[in-house]
Amino acid sequence: MGSEGAAGLRVLKLQAGGERLAVPAPIVREVARIPRLTRVPHAPRALLGLANIRGAVVPVLSLADLVDRTVGIERRVVIVDDGALFGLAVDAVDTLAEDGDSGARMLDLPALIAASLATDGNRRAVGRVVAEETVADAADHAVLPLVVFALGSQEFALPLGAVESVLRLPETIAAMPHADAVVVGSATVRGALLPLLSLRALLAMPAAAATARTRVVIARIGQHRVGLVVDVIRGVERVPETAIDAIPQVLTRGSAEARIQAICRLDAGRRLVSLLAAEHLLREDITARLAQASTANEIEESAMDATSEQFLLFRIGDSDFALPIAAVEEVAPLPRKLTRLPKAPAFVQGVMNLRGAVVPVIDQAERFGAAMAAGGKRRVVVVRIGELQAGFVVDSASEVLRIAAEAVGPAPDLGGAETRVFERVANLPDQDRIVLIVSPRELLDRAEQDLLRGMAAAS
């Protein structure tokens, strides 16, 4: 595996696991402090996580683990490029040396990395093909995808097509002097100035203080991009058109009422959600002010809409993951009681009734390598591709994000069947994070296979 430095070769000497090691200097790109890492569930032991290194998604491995030494206090990462970029976490970086160093063991990095990340098959390509297939399925079922949110005890919704993303309330908001109650202020989002409006004020509802659950729904209203401040996000739901009733004209004469175009009957009529008419939300004076202030970024934003994809971000434990929004049937509260299935494996918590359909509810904590957070109101993300449908329990799922195509790329080949569930990664440098994107087809296929195996073992 290792040998003394070869004559004429310039090397970088390192310390890892109590040993002095050396790597060829020509493949070293840079040395930096250990960056923020995104953990990859079920990854090989040596893989510490993924890091954003100058805009690239780079796997970071423990060098001590690669050479079977006890891991010490790793303070630096050495970025190497030997056909592919990798980061090596080390205890310390010593010096450059000519002709190696008799006290440093020369490493065969390609062999070490290949052995650590040995894979057992090819990654399946799903990507946009899955998204297009699922959109077609949704059209066949005549459903309307909605982003549902609440103001106090009342629930409202906007069509998913009108929603660009859902974000936390920015920490820094520029207030507008002498503005009325509708205008919260403005904030910088994705490098552009975004006007923030109070949806409560737009709907003539009493004001309420912001909380940790307050969110901003970034929506396209006509030619304008605005942030609508809401109390809490309920999630994404796909509502059958048969469960949507138009508002009688006699009730649409008031200014606030005119902004509601339909009522959605959910949970067999136990929940009534008001579907907002996006084009009627803004008053004429606000529309005029937006027209004066905006045209600079709109061409750029329109171009991004055509080359971007929407994702539902969800959390399990302390980790964030994402699913293409086109594969998400809806996000529902976890029922207090699920119907247990005889002889079902332990990871199947039971089945729930979703508008007449029986949906298996599966605990994915083990697959995602994270324990569920204590307490909280968990959600069920219902995913469908073709005839396959299942609900996956998550800690939260309240963020919808539109991500530019250039920020999404294939996940590094991390080896192992379990890691193939994470097919792509989204690199979000402005948020200082990398999000693993789940392959809906892979997730459903594996859930179905696990279910069949578990049922067979119990019979």
Order of alpha helices (4+ residues) and beta strands (2+ residues): beta-beta-beta-beta-beta-beta-alpha-beta-beta-beta-beta-alpha-alpha-beta-beta-beta-beta-beta-alpha-beta-beta-beta-beta-beta-beta-alpha-alpha-beta-beta-beta-beta-beta-beta-beta-beta-beta-beta-beta-alpha
